[in-house]
Amino acid sequence: MITLASENTSDQRLITVILFGLLIAGTLGITVWASRQTKSATDFHSGGRGFSGIQNGFAIGGDYMSAASFLGIAGMIALYGYDGFLYSIGFLVAWLVALLLVAELLRNSGRFTMTDVVSYRMKQRPVRTAGSISTLTVSIFYLLAQMVGAGALVALLLGIEEGETYLGMSADTAKIVGIVAVGLLMIVYVSFGGMTGTTWVQIVKAVMLMGGALLVTLLVLAMYDFNFGSLMNDAAEASGAGSAFLEPGQRYGVEVAGDAWQTLVNKLDLISLGLALVLGTAGLPHILIRFYTVPDSKTARKSVNWAIGLIGTFYLLTLVLGFGAAALVGHEAITAQNSAGNTAAPQLAEEVGAHFGGDFLGAVMLALIAAVAFATILSTVAGLTIASSSSLAHDFYNSVLRGGKASEKEEVRVARFAALGVGAISIVLAVFAQDLNVAFLVALAFAIAASANLPVILLSLFWKRFNTRGAVAGIYGGLISSVGLVFFSPVVSGKVDAEGNNLALLPKSVDFSWFPLENPGLVSIPLGLLCAVVGTLLSRESEPERFAKLQVRALTGAGAERATKH
């Protein structure tokens, strides 16, 4: 078995640098081309609404199949077996909610952002302010996951052992360099390419990711004569947990002997995670804005169907990648490289490459899959950044600060500056979150989206009585409860394993946790909905005529091209 990064030679590093250079050059070339196509606010925010269902389906897949999917889920399956696959199931099932309740209605009702729909029959300033804050918060959490994954990849590929340096960088420095590089690139993509450039980067990345994942999957299965049962048995044996590796309870819903309270908490945490994953997708800003890049609702529905097929296929592949890493790389080698398991997929790629073609092919496979993962990160951070910058420019700057009077040129300029700010904040925060599993970070983003965004979107579309106070209360209630509960949970402080190792974000000496669940969805999602309902009932504001107009828009698309201002 190869010790991966530690045996990288200068030649192998050169292969990595060349592949990464080609990847970055290609995506920057797309950005330069797209910048010439971006002339109006519609071009910047929604790519001119000219993408086909297939194109947008691949772009949605590229946006959604993030570092959490490729790196985080493969790592979770490799370390925790059955329980790691729960992420794949939750992420896929979530698309049914988006398809049945949100996709077409949102495309018909809005213009550039999800807040266009929520604020259509409300007072603009308070609702758009709340919507932009929520969008920014969800995006930042999601961005952290991608950039943490980028840092882990760079350290892996440079093969820097503890106490060693490469190009003057230690392993920890290399992680920070990776985070900063991704942050700078995403600023460039969004600032110059807008939605057109971002979409094409996502399409190219989706093709690369599917191809890379399929290649490694086939090589792994070939090593086992395409006997998946044999692969699972080897994975269970190598994990050290035996047959329990293939059963629930390694990571979630763990039964603690003699501790009924902790057992209950563990099971509730599993339900909480499931709720967040299934309901969160339909509230993710960077996914919702993709529905505005197509010409009509029929194409929006078609693009979601393509995305479901693509994403479903990919998540089946992660099952082989995860069990393959467990069987062929091993638990110790995975955690030695990255304690959260974020590098399991690239490690597996090197292992199977070396099996079929020696160290050189192993190095090529490692560099290839890592380049695919890097492309995955770049496309997702670009999608998140454009969602944030569009909301800040369109919802907050134009609608709140300028009262809807800003010109398109001015709005686009502000969006570009907003991309710079979002990138800077993400870089700083990601440096402090390097040791967290990226799939887990994304689960937190899903919980916030499901708590703060989804309830107000659905109530705006389906409840005639819903009003401004309800929308503002729902967004802030869901946002504050989800973020607040995470802050006081074991994720941030007070979590240690059986050996006394610190598993929380803050040092072991700090412990102010009182909320027992690691994922707040079970509490924060009902709270967000409750705040929206109570806020509505406490206000006499009601605009039945605006609701009737919104229903017409949602069902027919009439007026969808016009700004939602009144």
VOGU-3710 file (C-alpha; in Angstrom, 3 decimals, decimal comma):
1> mitlasents> 0,000/0,000/0,000  1,321/3,440/-0,953  1,718/6,127/1,669  0,477/8,543/-0,837  1,760/12,053/-0,579  4,899/11,123/1,336  6,329/9,278/-1,705  5,639/11,990/-4,248  8,779/12,758/-6,259  9,655/16,005/-7,990
11> dqrlitvilf> 8,458/14,485/-11,277  5,132/13,543/-9,737  4,733/17,018/-8,321  5,477/18,399/-11,778  2,605/16,340/-13,228  0,314/17,804/-10,600  1,415/21,364/-11,268  0,968/20,934/-15,034  -2,561/19,503/-14,683  -3,599/22,209/-12,260
21> glliagtlgi> -2,088/24,852/-14,529  -4,048/23,546/-17,518  -7,240/23,432/-15,481  -6,867/26,985/-14,201  -5,847/28,269/-17,650  -8,912/26,637/-19,206  -11,346/28,048/-16,663  -9,777/31,502/-16,895  -10,125/31,280/-20,683  -13,857/30,601/-20,233
31> tvwasrqtks> -14,052/33,589/-17,902  -12,380/35,921/-20,429  -14,780/34,756/-23,146  -17,792/35,150/-20,849  -16,744/38,658/-19,808  -17,242/39,745/-23,422  -20,794/38,360/-23,376  -21,735/40,109/-20,114  -23,175/43,506/-20,957  -26,292/43,911/-18,784
41> atdfhsggrg> -27,548/43,032/-15,304  -29,526/40,142/-16,813  -26,320/38,811/-18,399  -24,390/39,102/-15,129  -27,034/37,705/-12,761  -28,690/35,057/-14,968  -26,528/34,544/-18,046  -29,088/36,183/-20,332  -31,597/33,409/-19,532  -30,394/31,553/-22,619
51> fsgiqngfai> -29,276/28,151/-21,320  -31,021/24,963/-22,429  -32,409/22,355/-20,065  -29,462/20,005/-20,632  -26,912/22,779/-20,175  -28,545/24,045/-17,013  -28,989/20,487/-15,726  -25,252/19,875/-16,044  -24,558/23,285/-14,477  -26,864/22,472/-11,542
61> ggdymsaasf> -25,075/19,155/-11,169  -21,718/20,900/-11,319  -22,878/23,403/-8,728  -24,421/20,801/-6,419  -21,801/18,039/-6,644  -19,391/20,028/-4,570  -16,293/19,215/-2,567  -18,717/17,931/0,071  -19,971/15,330/-2,384  -16,703/14,235/-3,921
71> lgiagmialy> -14,331/14,630/-0,974  -16,545/14,781/2,103  -19,006/11,983/1,356  -16,350/9,623/0,023  -14,393/10,306/3,210  -17,429/9,787/5,439  -18,215/6,440/3,788  -14,563/5,388/4,026  -14,437/6,170/7,753  -18,002/5,338/8,871
81> gydgflysig> -19,367/2,940/6,260  -23,162/2,809/6,088  -23,663/6,065/7,978  -21,518/8,032/5,530  -23,890/7,124/2,705  -26,733/8,916/4,495  -25,415/12,162/3,056  -25,741/10,823/-0,494  -29,314/9,682/0,127  -30,331/12,962/1,758
91> flvawlvall> -28,746/15,149/-0,920  -30,502/13,194/-3,697  -33,960/12,938/-2,114  -33,854/16,683/-1,508  -34,217/17,287/-5,239  -37,750/15,940/-5,174  -38,727/18,828/-2,888  -37,018/21,311/-5,192  -38,635/19,810/-8,300  -42,190/19,466/-6,976
101> lvaellrnsg> -42,499/22,643/-4,890  -40,015/25,237/-6,031  -38,369/25,005/-9,478  -41,130/26,091/-11,885  -42,913/28,479/-9,530  -39,688/30,239/-8,604  -38,597/30,590/-12,235  -41,938/32,134/-13,153  -42,184/34,439/-10,144  -38,733/35,968/-9,766
111> rftmtdvvsy> -36,050/37,712/-11,732  -32,556/37,327/-10,270  -32,710/36,158/-6,621  -34,950/34,112/-4,328  -35,884/37,337/-2,497  -37,587/38,589/-5,670  -40,296/36,016/-4,982  -40,557/36,549/-1,217  -40,698/40,342/-1,501  -43,107/40,545/-4,457
121> rmkqrpvrta> -46,169/41,289/-2,322  -44,301/42,678/0,710  -42,603/45,884/1,744  -39,356/45,772/-0,160  -36,710/47,087/2,220  -37,163/44,907/5,323  -37,726/41,713/3,343  -34,863/42,247/0,910  -32,502/43,168/3,747  -33,385/39,959/5,586
131> gsistltvsi> -33,118/37,924/2,377  -29,664/39,259/1,514  -28,376/38,554/5,048  -29,715/34,996/4,899  -28,240/34,420/1,430  -24,850/35,653/2,565  -24,870/33,493/5,714  -25,807/30,270/3,908  -23,269/30,950/1,167  -20,448/31,625/3,619
141> fyllaqmvga> -21,019/28,305/5,422  -21,093/26,479/2,102  -18,018/28,340/0,875  -16,094/27,278/3,972  -16,605/23,629/3,041  -15,229/24,079/-0,463  -12,209/26,080/0,621  -11,326/23,702/3,462  -11,362/20,930/0,856  -9,046/22,972/-1,365
151> galvalllgi> -6,536/23,394/1,433  -6,518/19,666/2,167  -5,971/18,890/-1,530  -2,996/21,194/-1,932  -1,257/19,770/1,146  -1,893/16,241/-0,149  -0,579/16,903/-3,649  2,589/18,663/-2,574  3,325/15,693/-0,340  4,749/17,728/2,518
161> eegetylgms> 5,518/15,584/5,568  5,507/17,071/9,047  8,807/18,849/9,606  9,419/19,136/5,839  8,913/22,025/3,466  8,350/22,403/-0,261  8,993/25,712/-2,012  9,420/27,147/1,458  5,983/25,917/2,613  5,105/23,597/5,457
171> adtakivgiv> 1,977/21,412/5,216  -0,067/23,917/7,209  1,166/26,785/5,045  0,296/24,826/1,906  -3,288/24,428/3,151  -3,581/28,172/3,662  -2,076/28,813/0,210  -4,716/26,505/-1,305  -7,507/28,333/0,486  -6,232/31,738/-0,625
181> avgllmivyv> -5,756/30,562/-4,224  -9,321/29,292/-4,466  -10,620/32,507/-2,934  -8,762/34,665/-5,441  -9,825/32,534/-8,398  -13,505/32,617/-7,420  -13,353/36,412/-7,189  -11,914/36,544/-10,717  -14,508/34,111/-12,133  -17,485/36,008/-10,754
191> sfggmtgttw> -16,189/39,547/-11,183  -15,349/39,094/-14,842  -17,408/36,141/-16,101  -20,670/36,671/-14,219  -23,295/33,929/-14,491  -22,308/33,020/-18,064  -18,725/32,231/-17,119  -19,790/30,521/-13,897  -22,279/28,302/-15,736  -19,797/27,108/-18,349
201> vqivkavmlm> -17,182/26,417/-15,684  -19,824/24,337/-13,868  -20,740/22,421/-17,042  -17,107/21,581/-17,805  -16,552/20,585/-14,191  -19,623/18,300/-14,159  -18,306/16,411/-17,188  -14,824/16,134/-15,617  -16,201/14,997/-12,273  -18,441/12,311/-13,724
211> ggallvtllv> -15,632/11,077/-15,955  -13,075/11,001/-13,134  -15,406/9,352/-10,625  -16,494/6,750/-13,196  -12,880/5,957/-14,105  -11,825/5,340/-10,503  -15,025/3,374/-9,820  -14,390/1,043/-12,761  -10,756/0,520/-11,729  -11,770/-0,297/-8,153
221> lamydfnfgs> -14,439/-2,748/-9,302  -12,000/-4,295/-11,784  -9,635/-5,073/-8,887  -12,499/-7,076/-7,362  -13,702/-8,640/-10,638  -16,767/-6,395/-10,355  -17,881/-8,189/-7,220  -19,218/-5,374/-5,032  -19,968/-7,770/-2,164  -16,313/-8,756/-1,975
231> lmndaaeasg> -15,341/-5,068/-1,918  -17,732/-4,398/0,964  -16,367/-7,337/2,952  -12,791/-6,117/2,499  -13,820/-2,592/3,480  -15,484/-3,863/6,647  -12,455/-5,960/7,577  -9,977/-3,128/6,910  -12,077/-0,626/8,878  -11,464/-2,423/12,149
241> agsaflepgq> -15,191/-2,392/12,926  -16,027/-5,653/11,188  -19,624/-6,224/10,053  -20,744/-3,210/12,112  -19,121/-1,060/9,410  -21,920/-2,095/7,061  -24,664/-1,329/9,566  -26,120/1,887/11,031  -24,590/3,316/14,172  -20,929/4,014/13,379
251> rygvevagda> -21,437/7,768/13,158  -25,123/8,591/13,695  -27,757/7,228/16,028  -25,090/5,503/18,109  -26,473/3,553/21,060  -24,447/4,245/24,190  -24,676/1,424/26,744  -25,926/2,638/30,097  -26,578/6,184/28,866  -30,174/6,525/27,678
261> wqtlvnkldl> -29,943/10,313/27,349  -26,909/10,245/25,045  -28,505/7,482/22,992  -31,619/9,637/22,552  -29,513/12,651/21,607  -27,633/10,621/19,000  -30,859/9,389/17,405  -32,398/12,863/17,390  -29,227/14,193/15,768  -29,708/11,695/12,955
271> islglalvlg> -33,294/12,864/12,382  -32,108/16,462/12,527  -29,462/15,827/9,875  -31,987/14,090/7,625  -34,447/16,977/7,863  -31,739/19,498/7,017  -30,475/17,558/3,999  -33,907/16,833/2,525  -35,378/20,315/3,013  -32,234/22,387/2,612
281> taglphilir> -31,704/22,104/-1,152  -34,910/23,986/-1,965  -33,628/26,908/0,122  -30,032/27,121/-1,113  -29,548/30,503/-2,850  -26,891/29,301/-5,308  -29,205/26,498/-6,467  -32,329/28,664/-6,637  -30,721/31,286/-8,897  -29,942/28,571/-11,448
291> fytvpdskta> -33,658/28,406/-12,254  -33,433/31,983/-13,575  -30,833/31,107/-16,222  -33,347/29,330/-18,479  -35,962/30,914/-20,765  -39,114/29,394/-19,225  -40,505/27,123/-16,504  -40,672/24,086/-18,789  -36,923/24,323/-19,327  -36,435/24,789/-15,562
301> rksvnwaigl> -38,283/21,530/-14,927  -36,290/19,765/-17,645  -33,014/21,013/-16,178  -33,943/19,641/-12,746  -34,749/16,249/-14,293  -31,314/16,180/-15,924  -29,700/17,246/-12,666  -31,450/14,466/-10,707  -30,208/11,820/-13,168  -26,679/13,167/-13,105
311> igtfylltlv> -26,517/13,620/-9,333  -28,147/10,248/-8,627  -25,599/8,451/-10,790  -22,749/10,274/-9,105  -23,919/9,411/-5,587  -24,002/5,735/-6,525  -20,368/6,107/-7,569  -19,471/7,624/-4,186  -20,520/4,332/-2,598  -17,788/2,503/-4,513
321> lgfgaaalvg> -15,295/5,307/-3,911  -15,928/5,289/-0,163  -15,810/1,524/0,326  -12,884/1,328/-2,087  -10,908/3,821/-0,005  -11,729/1,907/3,175  -10,584/-1,399/1,664  -7,559/-0,309/-0,366  -6,192/2,767/1,421  -7,191/1,932/4,981
331> heaitaqnsa> -8,525/3,898/7,917  -5,118/4,791/9,332  -3,676/6,069/6,043  -6,780/8,180/5,407  -6,865/9,795/8,842  -3,076/10,274/8,850  -3,388/12,436/5,740  -6,556/14,228/6,843  -8,347/13,473/10,116  -11,765/14,276/8,656
341> gntaapqlae> -11,273/11,956/5,659  -11,442/14,713/3,047  -8,622/13,213/0,952  -9,925/9,622/0,762  -10,966/9,855/-2,916  -7,619/11,176/-4,225  -5,789/8,649/-2,040  -7,882/5,874/-3,592  -7,101/7,173/-7,083  -3,360/6,886/-6,417
351> evgahfggdf> -3,763/3,424/-4,936  -5,642/1,977/-7,936  -3,363/3,763/-10,396  -0,308/2,226/-8,741  -1,962/-1,200/-8,798  -2,457/-1,111/-12,569  0,609/0,883/-13,674  3,112/1,396/-10,888  4,091/4,561/-9,065  4,031/6,747/-12,163
361> lgavmlalia> 0,426/5,912/-13,079  -0,455/6,261/-9,409  0,947/9,781/-9,428  -0,916/10,572/-12,656  -4,223/9,280/-11,228  -3,705/11,218/-8,011  -3,012/14,426/-9,917  -5,933/13,816/-12,293  -8,529/13,160/-9,582  -7,204/15,985/-7,437
371> avafatilst> -7,485/18,309/-10,439  -11,093/17,160/-10,884  -11,739/17,828/-7,190  -10,130/21,241/-7,530  -12,372/22,002/-10,522  -15,303/20,876/-8,381  -14,339/23,343/-5,699  -13,779/26,201/-8,141  -17,153/25,812/-9,857  -19,085/25,555/-6,603
381> vagltiasss> -17,410/28,549/-4,978  -18,102/30,549/-8,123  -21,798/29,643/-7,919  -21,952/30,547/-4,244  -20,124/33,812/-4,769  -22,366/34,953/-7,587  -25,443/34,109/-5,495  -24,098/36,247/-2,656  -22,899/39,133/-4,796  -26,131/39,205/-6,837
391> slahdfynsv> -28,209/39,329/-3,669  -26,084/42,073/-2,133  -26,177/44,150/-5,324  -29,746/43,480/-6,475  -31,583/43,032/-3,162  -29,631/45,202/-0,751  -27,863/47,894/-2,744  -30,396/48,540/-5,490  -33,681/47,801/-3,719  -32,830/48,846/-0,131
401> lrggkaseke> -30,179/51,544/-0,364  -31,138/53,043/-3,744  -34,876/52,329/-3,682  -34,709/50,492/-7,011  -33,186/53,484/-8,837  -29,697/52,127/-9,507  -28,798/51,610/-13,150  -27,918/48,135/-14,455  -24,302/49,212/-14,948  -24,125/50,424/-11,358
411> evrvarfaal> -25,712/47,230/-10,014  -23,217/45,038/-11,874  -20,318/47,137/-10,593  -21,523/46,735/-6,995  -21,932/42,977/-7,530  -18,299/42,733/-8,583  -17,133/44,586/-5,479  -19,409/42,364/-3,379  -17,703/39,288/-4,845  -14,399/40,672/-3,600
421> gvgaisivla> -15,793/41,140/-0,087  -17,388/37,695/0,064  -14,147/36,120/-1,115  -12,087/37,905/1,534  -14,436/36,877/4,366  -14,490/33,258/3,184  -10,698/33,052/3,017  -10,276/34,297/6,580  -12,946/31,998/8,037  -11,776/28,923/6,102
431> vfaqdlnvaf> -8,304/29,202/7,601  -9,836/28,599/11,051  -12,067/25,699/9,946  -9,457/23,492/8,279  -10,010/20,426/10,471  -13,777/20,088/9,980  -15,231/17,524/7,552  -16,497/19,352/4,483  -19,670/17,248/4,220  -20,516/18,246/7,778
441> lvalafaiaa> -19,955/21,947/7,038  -22,351/21,701/4,103  -24,943/20,001/6,311  -24,898/23,128/8,495  -25,483/25,298/5,433  -28,429/23,058/4,514  -29,879/23,454/8,013  -29,711/27,254/7,779  -31,276/27,248/4,291  -34,080/24,933/5,414
451> sanlpvills> -34,750/27,037/8,526  -34,512/30,588/7,183  -35,303/30,394/3,456  -37,577/27,488/2,604  -40,485/28,344/4,970  -40,808/31,922/3,682  -40,492/30,847/0,044  -43,310/28,308/0,407  -45,533/30,606/2,457  -45,004/33,407/-0,065
461> lfwkrfntrg> -46,134/31,132/-2,880  -49,006/29,339/-1,153  -50,397/31,380/1,800  -52,681/34,272/0,953  -52,447/35,824/4,444  -48,624/35,897/4,512  -47,164/39,392/4,925  -44,038/41,456/5,508  -43,771/40,905/9,253  -44,155/37,157/8,780
471> avagiyggli> -41,442/37,055/6,092  -38,968/39,067/8,168  -39,718/37,083/11,343  -39,407/33,790/9,486  -36,044/34,621/7,908  -34,470/36,077/11,046  -36,048/33,460/13,307  -34,742/30,564/11,236  -31,372/32,225/10,710  -30,717/33,183/14,324
481> ssvglvffsp> -31,963/29,887/15,754  -29,916/27,722/13,358  -26,674/29,692/13,651  -27,160/30,257/17,383  -27,798/26,602/18,148  -24,722/25,584/16,157  -22,655/28,136/18,108  -23,754/26,574/21,407  -23,433/22,996/20,144  -20,564/20,491/20,461
491> vvsgkvdaeg> -19,465/21,486/16,970  -17,965/24,723/18,267  -16,834/23,730/21,770  -16,709/20,884/24,262  -16,514/17,858/21,957  -13,783/15,268/22,566  -13,419/11,648/21,538  -12,768/8,635/23,795  -9,007/9,286/23,677  -9,482/12,908/24,713
501> nnlallpksv> -8,733/14,390/21,282  -10,475/17,674/20,596  -13,161/17,407/17,875  -14,625/20,912/18,247  -13,752/24,092/16,388  -12,396/25,865/19,486  -9,587/24,585/21,770  -10,394/21,849/24,291  -10,019/24,304/27,165  -13,062/26,246/25,920
511> dfswfplenp> -16,508/24,748/26,512  -19,749/26,731/26,486  -21,926/24,194/24,683  -25,390/23,500/26,079  -27,333/22,461/22,944  -26,745/18,689/22,586  -27,394/18,228/18,834  -24,666/18,785/16,245  -27,176/19,652/13,530  -29,844/22,207/14,556
521> glvsiplgll> -32,432/21,347/11,878  -34,825/19,437/14,144  -35,329/22,568/16,267  -34,495/25,474/13,938  -36,651/24,404/10,963  -39,920/24,294/12,968  -38,841/27,502/14,732  -38,340/29,297/11,426  -41,786/28,204/10,245  -43,371/29,118/13,585
531> cavvgtllsr> -41,800/32,592/13,544  -43,130/33,173/10,024  -46,671/32,115/10,975  -46,781/34,020/14,282  -45,253/37,129/12,705  -47,915/37,054/10,010  -50,787/36,656/12,451  -49,503/39,540/14,604  -49,778/41,939/11,668  -52,946/43,128/9,951
541> eseperfakl> -51,150/43,732/6,659  -52,727/41,819/3,800  -52,559/42,273/0,033  -54,861/39,700/-1,581  -54,566/41,403/-4,967  -50,789/41,088/-4,972  -51,125/37,424/-3,975  -53,499/36,837/-6,894  -50,980/38,461/-9,249  -48,181/36,344/-7,787
551> qvraltgaga> -50,223/33,193/-8,395  -50,735/34,189/-12,024  -46,998/34,828/-12,396  -46,083/31,562/-10,689  -48,386/29,483/-12,878  -47,934/31,254/-16,209  -44,660/33,184/-16,058  -46,414/36,411/-17,070  -44,225/39,372/-16,132  -41,274/37,259/-15,061
561> eratkh> -38,892/39,352/-17,162  -39,815/42,561/-15,375  -38,299/43,732/-12,135  -40,287/42,900/-9,025  -40,512/46,391/-7,589  -43,481/48,364/-6,340
//
